């Protein structure tokens, strides 16, 4: 039976200083810090989650901030550009806001859409695009209102060492619909209103190197645990090796590396971020999985203090 992913669940990247990360994504871009926890595989490192007011799938960007870590290189086997979508008519507001905070940007166009392209403080490539689709964010922060706030992901541009196999996987394996080709990009569409537009660069740019300023992985949506296990069987039948299910507290995850070297994850929509904090208090406390709770005092001492503050 054919399967079709709804679109992006989350994107996880490696950055540098955690306070710089918070200041940019919360203070400048106006996203909500919905969870402050640790990297389960490296508990001395934060794992920070930003999204809309509740951290819905399709809005979540997550970070491993490693202060003073080595710089990465964006290239094949990575997400090259992360796209955010804002309400129709909001790009002028964002031109002014980026300029206000000294963020250099360029105006570009592809597939008939206008984009503002820029970098975060640690070198991640970002862009903003205005679209009608997608429910407005209810999160207001500083000068950002629901009329101008980032709704969630517009999508992503994938860089691959094997474009033919990556595009085949998106279409045949993940069930995305090919909707166009322009210059050196092939565009795919998923059915969700957010995180639904994937562009694939059709020529190699050279192999990427993991480090600060690069995306670690991109995650696709599964409706629930049963659907995720069905996806696991589906991808294994496609010929790729898939990890066992990993409990990430706020979703369950499986991982596989596709033929073009990108690390893909399939994550469950539930249970979400309100399982250990009240919706109105998301992101306020350091939340730890049970296996690390007895290290809380040490972690509080070791982790760099961070706080969300308005920069306007």
HELIX and SHEET records of a PDB file:
HELIX    1   1 UNK A   18  UNK A   22  1                                   5    
HELIX    2   2 UNK A   23  UNK A   28  3                                   6    
HELIX    3   3 UNK A   91  UNK A  100  1                                  10    
HELIX    4   4 UNK A  163  UNK A  168  1                                   6    
HELIX    5   5 UNK A  169  UNK A  173  3                                   5    
HELIX    6   6 UNK A  225  UNK A  238  1                                  14    
HELIX    7   7 UNK A  273  UNK A  275  5                                   3    
HELIX    8   8 UNK A  279  UNK A  281  5                                   3    
HELIX    9   9 UNK A  290  UNK A  295  5                                   6    
HELIX   10  10 UNK A  296  UNK A  302  1                                   7    
SHEET    1   A 8 UNK A  32  UNK A  39  0                                        
SHEET    2   A 8 UNK A  42  UNK A  51 -1                                        
SHEET    3   A 8 UNK A  60  UNK A  65 -1                                        
SHEET    4   A 8 UNK A   8  UNK A  15  1                                        
SHEET    5   A 8 UNK A 214  UNK A 222 -1                                        
SHEET    6   A 8 UNK A 263  UNK A 268  1                                        
SHEET    7   A 8 UNK A 252  UNK A 257 -1                                        
SHEET    8   A 8 UNK A 246  UNK A 247 -1                                        
SHEET    1   B 8 UNK A 106  UNK A 110  0                                        
SHEET    2   B 8 UNK A 113  UNK A 119 -1                                        
SHEET    3   B 8 UNK A 125  UNK A 130 -1                                        
SHEET    4   B 8 UNK A  78  UNK A  86  1                                        
SHEET    5   B 8 UNK A 150  UNK A 159 -1                                        
SHEET    6   B 8 UNK A 197  UNK A 201  1                                        
SHEET    7   B 8 UNK A 185  UNK A 189 -1                                        
SHEET    8   B 8 UNK A 177  UNK A 182 -1                                        
END                                                                             
